[in-house]
Amino acid sequence: MTTLGARLTQEHQGLDALYEEIANRVHCGDTVALDASWSSLEAGLLAHLDFEEEVTRATVITHSGAIVSEPVQKLLAPAGGTA
């Protein structure tokens, strides 16, 4: 999996876990822990959306399929390599 794909997958899994945590806090009625979990989810989601926006904005692909955006080339490259 590419560096970008791995990061997105990891972040999605983390956000899913926080969502599950919130559902459990609601079920248990633990409002103090719920507030903390909500704050973590909100911060994580905002950071993730900022990252996705940055990647989307930076993605420029030619008609031949070559990636011409250096930031995206770095994200898609395997560790220590080039895309």
Buried (B, 14 or more C-beta within 10 A) or exposed (E): EEBBEEBBEEBEEBBEEBBEBBEEBEEEEEEEBBEEBBEBBEEBBEEBEEBEEEBEEBBEEEEEEEBEBEBBBEBBBEEEEEB
